[in-house]
């Protein structure tokens, strides 16, 4: 995590457990944060770290990655 995103005690979060959790395992992957709640289906306007632009929008992040977002007003199913 970049130093500027470090927060003593971590961030409040809830896990999205899809299936049987792999206890004792680990995941190593790039983590990106979106400053949008992603409740709109075509919102690709922001995110950190910033990417190159493709027209007026930023290009998608290269796969694979983990995406961290705020819950917002919609359900995770809508996301």
Secondary structure as UniProt FT lines:
FT   HELIX           3..5
FT   TURN            8..9
FT   TURN            23..24
FT   STRAND          31..33
FT   TURN            41..42
FT   STRAND          53..54
FT   TURN            55..56
FT   STRAND          57..58
FT   STRAND          66..68
FT   TURN            72..73
FT   TURN            76..78
//
